[in-house]
């Protein structure tokens, strides 16, 4: 069984909380192929990893902790991107307004944005001596072919080999990884989630309009689900902070909703 959890809101859709509880409910392994955080807005979370010479986010850490078996955040998350604000600079290397990427972790290696100065603590703590430095979108595209895609393919194989796998997407991107066929898709947003057949969702991904995102064309969730009728729609109840911190408590609150994904 392989389930995709996608979010229809770009920010705070509730994907990770939903996924963590689902992992506990199914005794499954969770994956987040792509992730990222902001050195300014997520500073504490970023520094928790950077101070250890690592780069991952709290979402991947939560999925790794809630998964069946013993997994590190890096094992369930192939690529992690560190951003920070770029006030007054307009569009940066990847065309993001007032935002620029600093460094990517790709597997165990790093790709650095050579058009900006890295924060001192990032330079000092991350093992960047062998990192690849890029200064243009064309160079990033070349590294995507050389470095990023092989890691995504390897992760897809691990997902396909898992007895039960739950894959969390990022932002409002409809399909975070190629080469994986999903049995069921859960589209999560505040107060509700919708259930879609995996095969029909995949076909809708093929025909939906694309939008420019991080230098590539990606399908957004709402553009995909606008082409489909959900198999089921369920209400999501709000959770207390204590419930959100415990995968088993999330699973208990959402148990009846999770059964719709089997």
Backbone as a ProteinNet text record, in pm:
[ID]
protein_1_A
[PRIMARY]
XXXXXXXXXXXXXXXXXXXXXXXXXXXXXXXXXXXXXXXXXXXXXXXXXXXXXXXXXXXXXXXXXXXXXXXXXXXXXXXXXXXXXXXXXXXXXXXXXXXXXXXXXXXXXXXXXXXXXXXXXXXXXXXXXXXXXXXXXXXXXXXXXXXXXXXXXXXXXXXXXXXXXXXXXXXXXXXXXXXXXXXXXXXXXXXXXXXXXXXXXXXXXXXXXXXXXXXXXXXXXXXXXXXXXXXXXXXXXXXXXXXXXXXXXXXXXXXXXXXXXX
[TERTIARY]
84	0	87.6	61.4	136.6	37.4	47.8	-45.4	30.4	-26	28.4	-56.1	10.5	-56.1	-9.6	-102.6	-73	-157.6	-116.1	-188.4	-239.4	-360.6	-416.3	-386.4	-332.6	-284.4	-132.8	-74.3	70.8	140.6	78.3	137.9	38.1	88.7	9.4	-116.8	-105.9	-220.7	-248.2	-147.5	-164	-115.9	-38.3	6.5	87.7	184	274.9	203.2	119.2	42.3	-43.6	-112.5	-196.2	-111.3	4.8	90.6	148.1	193	250.8	148.9	25.2	-78.6	-108.8	-108.8	-135.5	-26.2	98.2	207.7	187.7	146	119.3	1.9	-101.3	-220.9	-190.4	-106.8	-78.8	46	127.2	259.2	339.9	347.6	408.2	536.8	606.6	726.6	691.2	732.2	701.4	817.9	786.7	888.2	845.3	942.2	917.9	1031	1010	1119.2	1187.1	1107.9	1164	1111.9	1199.3	1159.2	1247.4	1212.8	1293	1250.2	1336.7	1297.9	1377.6	1339.7	1391.8	1483.5	1606	1705.3	1659.4	1571	1520.4	1393	1291.2	1161.1	1158	1241.8	1248	1384.6	1435.8	1575.2	1607	1522.8	1549.8	1555.6	1459	1456.6	1579	1613.4	1730.1	1857.2	1874.3	1996.9	2007.4	1894.3	1899.5	1974.7	1956	2027.5	2165.5	2173.5	2300.4	2408	2370.6	2468.6	2529.9	2462.2	2514.3	2586.4	2601.4	2663.2	2571.4	2440.2	2340.7	2239.6	2159.8	2057.4	1931	1831.9	1700.8	1601.8	1473.3	1371.1	1289.3	1204.5	1125.1	1021.9	977.9	882.3	945.1	1064.6	1132.3	1167.2	1207.3	1238.8	1114.5	999.4	875.6	833.9	848.5	814.6	908	1037.2	1132.8	1101.7	1070	1041.1	913	813.8	684.2	681.1	783	783.4	815.1	766.5	803	950.4	1024.7	1166.5	1248.7	1377.1	1471.3	1519.6	1486.5	1519.7	1570	1663.1	1706.9	1627.3	1621.6	1552.4	1608.3	1741	1802.4	1761.7	1732.5	1694.3	1555.7	1468.4	1332.1	1314.3	1418	1410.2	1536.4	1522.3	1638.7	1699.5	1613.8	1663.1	1599.8	1686.7	1637.9	1700.8	1617.6	1663.7	1654.1	1762	1764.5	1751.4	1651.9	1625.9	1657.2	1653.8	1637.3	1584.7	1531.2	1474.8	1583.3	1544.8	1634.4	1566.7	1558.5	1483.6	1544	1457.4	1499.2	1573.8	1597.4	1675.7	1590.8	1459.1	1375	1388.2	1398.6	1404.5	1548	1566	1697.5	1726	1821.1	1867.4	1753.9	1657.6	1549.7	1421.4	1429.6	1311.9	1212.5	1253.2	1164	1175	1062.1	1062.2	1097	1200.2	1243.1	1280.7	1328.9	1366.8	1476.8	1579.7	1684.6	1727	1763.4	1807.7	1955.9	1994.1	2131.7	2206.9	2152.4	2221.7	2119.5	2145	2065.7	2148	2084.8	2143.8	2084.1	2167.1	2123.1	2182.7	2101.7	2156.7	2247.1	2376.9	2473.1	2565.3	2546.1	2630.8	2553.3	2623.6	2563.3	2584.8	2485.4	2492.5	2469.5	2561.9	2561.4	2529.8	2450.8	2422.3	2541.7	2615.3	2733.3	2703.9	2576.8	2542.6	2509.1	2521.3	2492.1	2594.1	2604.7	2694.9	2620.4	2673.7	2610.9	2628.1	2529.1	2547.6	2669.3	2740.1	2864.2	2842.7	2733	2709.7	2683.7	2627.6	2608.1	2742.8	2827	2959.2	3044.1	3034.5	3120.9	3076.6	2947.4	2896.9	2869	2829.2	2800.2	2928.2	2940.8	3060.8	3056.5	3095.1	3078.2	3206.8	3314.2	3442.5	3434.1	3352	3337.4	3206.5	3138.3	3009	3025.8	2923	2917.9	2857.3	2921.3	2870.8	2809.6	2687.9	2619.6	2588.3	2584.9	2559.3	2453.9	2385.7	2282.2	2181.4	2063.7	1960.9	2006.9	2081.4	2129.3	2224.4	2308.5	2396.9	2316.8	2211	2125.6	2055.9	2008.4	1944.2	2041.3	2167.8	2269.4	2292	2298.1	2317.1	2193	2076.4	1954.6	1965	2013.2	2031.7	2138.4	2248.5	2362.9	2344	2284.3	2282.2	2142.5	2050.1	1920	1839.3	1825.6	1739.3	1781.9	1912.4	1950.1	1905.4	1908.9	1862.9	1711.8	1638.2	1493.4	1458.5	1532.9	1507.2	1535	1643.6	1676.1	1569.3	1519.8	1414.5	1286.5	1254.5	1135.2	1142.7	1261.1	1277.2	1250.5	1299.6	1275.6	1127.2	1059.4	915.8	841.1	875.9	808.7	836.1	950.8	985.9	921.9	875.7	817.8	681.9	655.2	526.4	412.2	431.7	336.9	416.5	383.3	456.1	358	391.9	315.4	412.7	380.7	466.9	399.7	469.8	417.1	476.5	393	440.4	489.5	528.3	575.3	495.3	479.7	402	266.6	221.7	95.3	122.6	235	273.5	198.9	144	55.1	128.2	248.9	319.8	467.2	518.1	654.1	763	726.2	826.6	768.8	852.6	812	852.3	791.7	829.1	760.1	660.1	584.3	436.6	370.7	226.8	156	67.8	-1.1	-136.6	-166	-296.9	-406.6	-374.8	-472.8	-402.7	-477.6	-424.4	-516.2	-456.7	-529.6	-487.7	-581.9	-554.2	-603.9	-510.6	-537.9	-539.6	-629.7	-633.6	-698.3	-689	-752.2	-901	-942.8	-1080.9	-1130	-1059.9	-1110.2	-997.5	-1026.7	-941.1	-1028	-976.8	-1047.5	-967.3	-1037.5	-973.7	-992.8	-882.8	-887.2	-823.6	-874.8	-813	-677	-575.7	-440.3	-422	-479.3	-462.6	-530.2	-650.8	-720.5	-647.6	-593.6	-517.3	-393	-326.2	-206.7	-240.3	-353.3	-393.2	-423.3	-486.7	-515.8	-386.9	-285	-155.1	-94	-118.3	-60.2	-121.7	-249.4	-318	-339	-314.4	-336	-235	-272.8	-181.2	-63.5	52.6	173.1	193.7	270.4	307.9	456.4	519.2	663.4	688.3	778.7	811	954.4	1039.4	1179.7	1252.3	1228.1	1303.1	1251.8	1139.4	1084.7	933.7	870.9	725.8	668.3	580	520.5	369.9	299	153.1	110.4	17.1	-33.6	-157.2	-177.7	-283.7	-419.7	-453.8	-588.9	-611.7	-505.8	-521.5	-549.2	-499.8	-523.1	-661.3	-695.8	-822.5	-942.9	-922.4	-1032.6	-1080.9	-999.3	-1035.7	-1101.6	-1115.3	-1161.5	-1272.9	-1353	-1444.7	-1382	-1381.8	-1323.7	-1406.6	-1337.2	-1406.3	-1483	-1421.7	-1484.6	-1430.2	-1508	-1463.6	-1491.5	-1392.1	-1406.1	-1365.5	-1427.2	-1394.7	-1276.6	-1188.5	-1077.5	-1101.5	-1097.5	-1117.1	-987	-995.6	-873.2	-809.4	-679	-604.2	-538.1	-526	-452.3	-302.7	-224.4	-79.1	-27.3	-83.2	-40.7	-74	-189.4	-226.2	-135.1	-105.3	-19	121.3	164	299.4	311.5	200.9	202.1	134.8	210.4	151.2	35.7	45.8	-61.3	-188.8	-176.1	-295.4	-359.1	-276.5	-331.4	-407.7	-347.2	-410.6	-543.1	-550.5	-674.2	-785.3	-752.3	-853	-901.1	-808.5	-841	-862.2	-880.2	-887.5	-993.8	-1114.1	-1221	-1191.5	-1127.8	-1092.1	-983.8	-886.1	-777.9	-829.4	-935.9	-989	-1037.1	-1070.1	-1115.5	-1003.1	-878.1	-763.2	-721	-777.3	-736.2	-796.5
-119.6	0	124.7	215	340.2	455.5	548.8	660.8	791.4	883.4	1018	1114.3	1198.8	1306.6	1438.6	1512	1640.8	1747.8	1872.4	1981.8	2081.7	2128.8	2226.8	2369.4	2388.9	2520.4	2519.4	2628.7	2632.5	2633.5	2693.4	2702.7	2649.2	2568.7	2523.4	2448	2360.2	2278.3	2170.7	2134.6	2029	1893.6	1893.1	1766.3	1681.6	1745.2	1667.2	1608.5	1687	1633.9	1516.5	1531.3	1424.9	1302.2	1321.5	1210.3	1137.7	1211.3	1149.5	1058.4	1105.6	1021.1	899.8	917.9	806.9	701.2	742.7	647.3	561.5	623.7	548.8	453.7	500.3	418.3	295.6	312.9	205.2	125	173.9	115.1	114.6	231.3	246.8	328.5	336.9	419.6	546.4	660.5	787.8	842.1	912.2	972.7	1114.2	1203.5	1339.1	1368.2	1338.3	1348.8	1484.7	1592.2	1726.8	1803.8	1882.9	1964.8	2088.6	2182.3	2302.4	2382	2468.7	2564	2692.2	2792.7	2927.2	2958.9	3000.1	3028.9	3141.5	3228.5	3339.8	3299.6	3255.9	3229.6	3097.5	3003	2872.5	2856	2965.3	2966.9	2858.6	2841.4	2740.3	2600.2	2570.7	2438.2	2419	2522.4	2511.7	2490.7	2566.9	2558.2	2426.4	2365.1	2235.5	2133	2139	2047.9	2101	2229.2	2287.8	2276.5	2292.8	2283.1	2143.7	2043.4	1907.6	1878.3	1981.1	1960.8	1891.4	1905.4	1838.1	1940.5	1898.9	1987.8	1907.5	1929.5	1867.4	1954.2	1926.5	2005.8	1924	1992.5	1924.3	1830.9	1859.2	1769.4	1632.6	1630.6	1503.4	1433.2	1510.1	1449.9	1386.2	1453.7	1398.4	1270.9	1268.5	1148.2	1032.8	1062.5	957.4	898.6	984	936.9	854.9	891.7	822.8	696.8	675.2	561.3	430.5	322.2	189.8	165.6	113.5	90.1	209.9	204.6	307.5	384.5	514.5	594.9	731.9	788.4	925.9	1018.1	1148.8	1241.8	1239.2	1226.8	1225.5	1103.3	992.6	870.4	879.8	958.4	969.9	1094.6	1179.1	1306.8	1323.7	1308.7	1311.7	1450.5	1552.6	1688.7	1785.1	1861.5	1966.2	2098.3	2200.1	2332.7	2432.4	2506.1	2613.5	2747.2	2826.5	2958.7	3065.7	3192.7	3304.5	3425.1	3526.1	3641.5	3720.1	3784.5	3871.4	4006.1	4084.7	4211.1	4307.4	4359.8	4460.8	4409.2	4276.2	4222.6	4181.9	4182.3	4136.2	3986.5	3940.9	3798.1	3746.8	3637.8	3578.8	3475.9	3387.5	3288.1	3203.6	3167.2	3079.6	3155.3	3286.3	3362.7	3387.7	3365.6	3389.1	3535	3603.2	3742.5	3753.9	3834.6	3862.2	3735.9	3636.2	3510.5	3446.1	3394.6	3327.7	3199.5	3102.5	2977.3	2987.3	2923.7	2927.8	2801	2687.9	2561.6	2448	2349.9	2227.6	2112.4	2026.7	1896	1797.8	1730.8	1632.2	1499.2	1413.7	1293.4	1333.7	1302.5	1341.5	1453.6	1503.9	1610.5	1742.2	1850.8	1982.5	2059.8	2143.5	2234.6	2374.9	2466.2	2599	2705.1	2804.1	2919.3	3015.2	3025.6	3110.8	3256.4	3294.4	3434.6	3510.8	3446.8	3513.8	3470.9	3547.4	3513.6	3428.2	3312.5	3226.2	3284.3	3265.5	3304.3	3233.7	3302.4	3248.2	3113.7	3099.8	2975.2	2859.1	2887.4	2783.8	2741.4	2838.8	2808.5	2729.4	2764.8	2703.3	2563.1	2536.8	2410.5	2302.8	2340.9	2240.1	2199	2070.8	2022.5	2059.1	2182.1	2236.2	2237.7	2178.3	2185.4	2119.6	2016.8	1948.8	1983.2	2087.7	2124.4	2178.8	2158.3	2215.7	2355.5	2453.7	2590.2	2622.2	2675.1	2711.1	2859.6	2918.7	3061.5	3095.4	2995.5	3021	2907.5	2934.8	2831.6	2717.7	2749.4	2643.4	2549.5	2604.7	2519.8	2434.8	2492.8	2415.1	2302.9	2332.8	2229.2	2116.3	2151.1	2048.9	1961.7	2025.1	1947.9	1864.3	1914.1	1835.6	1703	1705.9	1582.3	1493.8	1554.2	1477.3	1423.4	1503.7	1470.9	1446.1	1539	1531.8	1411.8	1397.2	1291.7	1151.2	1118.2	984.6	956.6	1058.8	1038.9	1019.8	1092.5	1073.2	933.2	886.9	752.2	646	663.2	567.3	569	688.6	696.7	632.5	652.2	589.6	437.7	381	236.6	194.1	271.6	238.8	247.8	348.3	362.3	242.5	205.3	92.7	-39.2	-50.6	-174.1	-184.3	-70.4	-70.4	-140.4	-215.3	-284.5	-184.6	-85.6	24.9	154.2	244.5	370.3	486	594.5	718.7	827.5	894.1	997.5	1132.1	1224.4	1359.5	1451.3	1528.5	1624.5	1751.1	1851	1977.1	2091.1	2199.2	2313.6	2263.7	2314.6	2268	2193.6	2122.5	2047.2	1913.7	1881.3	1765.9	1633.2	1626.2	1498.9	1523.5	1484.9	1522.1	1431.9	1319.2	1225.4	1143.7	1113.9	1030.5	885.4	793.6	653.3	579.8	640.4	576.8	580.9	465.7	459	454.5	551	561	491.7	413.3	347.7	448	539.6	637.2	769.8	878.1	1012.1	1084.4	1144.3	1228.4	1372.7	1459.2	1602	1672.3	1730.1	1783	1934.8	1991.8	2135.5	2157.6	2277.2	2300.6	2265.4	2179.1	2139	2021.1	1981	1868.5	1801.1	1678.1	1615.3	1537.8	1528.4	1459.5	1337.7	1230	1104.9	1082.3	1049.6	1026	891.9	829.7	708.6	744.1	665.9	698.4	701.7	604.8	598.3	717.2	753.5	867.7	998.2	1009.1	1127.8	1140.4	1028.3	1030.5	1077.9	1032.7	1077	1226.6	1274.7	1418.3	1499.6	1444.9	1512.7	1529	1433.8	1438.6	1549.3	1578.2	1673.6	1810.4	1823.8	1952.5	2055.5	2182.2	2290.4	2293.7	2332.2	2344.8	2489.9	2509.4	2644.1	2645.7	2760.1	2770.7	2769.6	2682.6	2674	2626.9	2712	2676.7	2634.3	2703.4	2677.1	2561.1	2501.3	2389.7	2402.4	2322	2322.7	2212.9	2250.8	2155.5	2172.4	2066.3	2069.9	2103.4	2196.3	2232.6	2149.7	2125.8	2036	2079.2	2205.2	2248.3	2236.2	2254.3	2236.7	2090.7	2000.2	1857	1815.7	1850.2	1801.9	1871.6	1985.8	2047.9	1960.7	1863.6	1772.3	1644.3	1631.6	1506.7	1531.3	1427.2	1424.4	1336.7	1382.1	1299.1	1173.5	1068.4	945	964.5	1037.5	1069.8	1203.8	1270.7	1393.2	1379.6	1414	1398.4	1527.5	1550.3	1664.8	1630.2	1726.3	1711.2	1801.7	1741.9	1818	1886.8	2003.4	2068.2	1986.4	1994.7	1919.2	2014.4	1970.3	2048.1	2033.2	2117.7	2109.4	1975.3	1925.5	1796.2	1682.9	1690.2	1587.7	1591.7	1711.9	1724.9	1672.1	1672	1628.3	1477.5	1404.6	1260.2	1188.1	1113.2	1044.1	951.5	885	793.4	869	987.9	1067.9	1122.3	1162.7	1206.2	1091	971.9	853.9	821.4	842.2	812.5	909.1	1037	1137.3	1116.3	1083	1072.2	928.6	835.9	694.5	665.4	715.7	686.3	747.3	864.5	927.4	846.9	798.1	719.9	591.6	536.2	411.3	432.3	553.7	581.3	568.1	563.6	555.9	413.1	317.4	177.8	122.4
0	0	0	-93.1	-101.4	-110.9	-17.6	-7.6	-24.4	-102.2	-116	-32.6	44.2	117.3	56.6	-4.7	-67	-0.2	-13.3	50.4	-50.3	-31.8	-125.4	-84.3	36.2	78	70.2	17.4	2.5	137.9	239	371.5	473.4	569	683.1	643.7	546	508.7	612.6	692.8	791.6	742.6	634.8	575.6	672.9	741.2	824.7	945.3	1010.2	1123.2	1078.8	967.8	913.1	881.6	820.3	779	899.1	998.9	1118.8	1186.9	1199.7	1259.1	1174.2	1042	950.4	959.3	974.7	990.6	1115	1222.8	1345.3	1326.3	1257.8	1234.9	1149.6	1047.6	953.2	987	1081.1	1107.6	977.6	914.7	781.9	791.3	678.4	667.5	590	641.4	577.7	498.3	390	304.4	267.5	259.3	209.7	110.9	-18.4	-115.7	-117.1	-110.7	-111.9	8.9	67.9	182	184.6	271.5	284.8	406.1	451.6	555.2	538.4	615.1	600.5	717.7	687.2	791	882.7	833.4	914.4	988.4	915.9	976.8	1055.2	1016.9	1086.5	1153.1	1209.9	1253.6	1356.2	1456.4	1559.3	1498.8	1411.7	1348.5	1259.3	1182.5	1094.8	1175.3	1283.1	1361.9	1438.4	1471.3	1539.5	1456.4	1324.6	1234.9	1198.8	1164.2	1118.5	1225.9	1351.9	1460.8	1470	1412	1407.3	1276.4	1191.8	1061.1	963.3	983.7	900.7	849.9	751.5	696.6	672.8	758.2	744.6	821.2	805.6	871.3	969.7	1043.9	1145.3	1084	959.5	894.9	871	810.2	785.4	915.5	1015.5	1145.3	1206.5	1194.8	1248.3	1177.5	1046	970	1005.8	1017.6	1052	1189.8	1285.8	1421.5	1426.2	1345.4	1350	1264.6	1182.3	1090.2	1161	1102.8	1150.4	1121.5	1218.6	1199.6	1244	1215.3	1258.1	1136.1	1128.9	1011.7	1055.6	979.6	1001.9	910.9	942.6	853.3	711.3	698.5	566.5	485	552.1	481.2	420.2	480.1	427.2	342.3	334.1	262.3	177.7	44.5	-44.1	-58.5	-71.8	-98.2	0.8	68	158	115.8	102.2	59.4	173.2	195.4	294.5	222.6	264.4	207.2	311.3	265.6	358.3	280.7	351	281.7	208.9	98.9	23.4	6.4	113.7	106.4	6.3	-79.5	-175.2	-296.1	-302.8	-413.7	-533.1	-516.9	-627.2	-643.2	-766.3	-792.8	-784.8	-710.3	-694.8	-801.2	-771.8	-867.8	-924.3	-840.2	-884.7	-915.1	-928.3	-967.4	-856.7	-730.7	-618.4	-574	-562.5	-520.9	-373.2	-341.9	-204.7	-127.6	-197.8	-132.1	-215.5	-150.2	-225	-155.6	-234.7	-176.7	-143.2	-32.7	15	-20.9	20.7	-0.4	-4.2	-88.2	-93.6	-38.5	39.6	68.4	-29.8	-105.1	-203.8	-162	-101.6	-40.7	73.3	62.8	165.1	118.6	-4.8	-57.7	-58.4	-98.1	-90.4	-220.6	-253.9	-367.2	-312.7	-341.4	-281.4	-386.7	-348.8	-433.2	-428.6	-539.3	-543.5	-567.6	-583.4	-608.7	-481.7	-364.7	-238.7	-134.5	-27.1	82.9	184.3	216	314.5	454.3	541.7	681.8	741.1	828.6	884.8	951.4	1026.3	1097.3	1002.5	884.4	783.6	725.8	692.8	637.3	736	864	964	1004.2	999.9	1054.6	949.8	830.1	728.8	656.8	620.3	550.6	402.3	370.9	236.1	153.7	205.2	132.5	-4.6	-19.3	-147.6	-217.7	-169.1	-227	-368.4	-450.1	-584.1	-573.6	-635.7	-635.3	-771.3	-769.7	-894.1	-893.8	-1012.6	-1023.6	-1128	-1182.3	-1282.2	-1280.1	-1336	-1344.2	-1434.6	-1539.6	-1628.6	-1555	-1467.1	-1387.1	-1289.6	-1232.2	-1142.4	-1218.5	-1338.6	-1419.4	-1451.2	-1478	-1504.8	-1381.5	-1264.9	-1141.7	-1108.8	-1148.3	-1128.6	-1200.7	-1324.3	-1401.3	-1338.4	-1294.9	-1247.1	-1105.8	-1016.7	-875.1	-818.7	-847.1	-782.4	-831.3	-962.6	-1016.8	-975.6	-973.8	-926.2	-782.8	-697.5	-559.1	-553.6	-636.5	-639.8	-691.9	-792.3	-845.2	-738.3	-663.9	-557.6	-448.7	-415.5	-313.8	-364.7	-492.9	-550.3	-537.7	-557.1	-542.2	-398.4	-303.3	-162.2	-128.4	-182.2	-158.4	-216.3	-338.3	-402.8	-331.4	-266.1	-196	-57.6	-4.5	130.2	130	237.2	248	262.5	345.2	359.7	357.6	266.9	254.2	244.9	311.4	301.6	257.9	147.1	90	109.4	174.5	193.3	87.9	20.7	-77.3	-6.5	-82.9	-26.9	-88.9	-9.4	-54.6	-107	-223.4	-281.8	-411.8	-417.6	-536.4	-538.9	-655	-665.9	-658.4	-716	-722.2	-695	-577.6	-538.7	-593.9	-654.9	-702.4	-817.4	-916.6	-1028.8	-1001.3	-1075.3	-1062.2	-949.9	-888	-779.7	-816.7	-809.5	-832.5	-697.1	-676.4	-548.6	-555.5	-453.5	-445.9	-413.7	-323.6	-275.5	-252.7	-271.7	-248.4	-149.9	-48	46	24.2	-8	-24.1	102.3	175.4	308.9	305.8	381.6	404.6	540.2	597.3	726.3	724.2	816.5	842.7	759.2	650.8	573.9	494.8	451.9	351.8	255	131.5	24.7	-18.9	-52.3	-90.8	-240.6	-309.6	-454.1	-487.7	-591.7	-644.5	-703.8	-671.5	-714.1	-864.3	-935.7	-1080.9	-1149.6	-1105.3	-1165.3	-1134.2	-1014.6	-976	-1064.4	-1091.5	-1176.5	-1317.9	-1371.7	-1506	-1506.8	-1400.2	-1392.3	-1382.8	-1317.2	-1309.8	-1448.4	-1534.7	-1669.2	-1754.8	-1733.7	-1821.3	-1757.8	-1629.3	-1562.2	-1610	-1602.1	-1637.9	-1541.4	-1593.1	-1511.1	-1471.4	-1363.9	-1322.6	-1293.4	-1316.3	-1290.8	-1141.3	-1096.1	-954.2	-940	-880.8	-855.8	-981.9	-1091.5	-1212.5	-1294	-1258	-1334.4	-1339.4	-1423.7	-1434.2	-1346.5	-1255.4	-1163.6	-1163.4	-1129	-1121.7	-979.3	-968.7	-837.2	-805	-676.5	-632.4	-683.7	-667.2	-705.4	-855.8	-936.4	-1080.7	-1116.4	-1033.1	-1055.7	-1006.6	-883.7	-827.4	-889	-955.2	-1028	-1143.2	-1182.4	-1291	-1239.9	-1107.4	-1047.8	-947.1	-925.6	-811.8	-704	-579.4	-474	-449.5	-411.1	-374.2	-243.9	-152.5	-24.4	24	108	174.4	323.3	405.6	549.8	621.5	734.8	819.7	909.4	927.9	1021.5	1142.3	1259.6	1382.2	1422.7	1486.5	1535.4	1646.3	1656.5	1756.2	1855.1	1978.7	2077.6	2051.5	2113.3	2098.4	2147.8	2257.7	2311.5	2215.2	2149.9	2052.6	1930.7	1882.2	1764.3	1790.1	1915.3	1949	1963.2	1956.6	1980.2	1863.8	1781.6	1666.9	1704.6	1817.8	1859.3	1893	1951.2	1982.2	1854.5	1757.9	1628.8	1564.9	1567.2	1507.5	1574.6	1705.4	1777.7	1737.9	1724.6	1688.1	1544.9	1454.6	1312.4	1265.4	1359	1322	1216.7	1236.1	1140.3	1003.9	1002.2	876.3	804.4	878.3	817.4	753.6	807.1	750.6	606.7	569.7	433.3	331.9	377.8	287.8	258.7	327.1	306.9	178.7
[MASK]
++++++++++++++++++++++++++++++++++++++++++++++++++++++++++++++++++++++++++++++++++++++++++++++++++++++++++++++++++++++++++++++++++++++++++++++++++++++++++++++++++++++++++++++++++++++++++++++++++++++++++++++++++++++++++++++++++++++++++++++++++++++++++++++++++++++

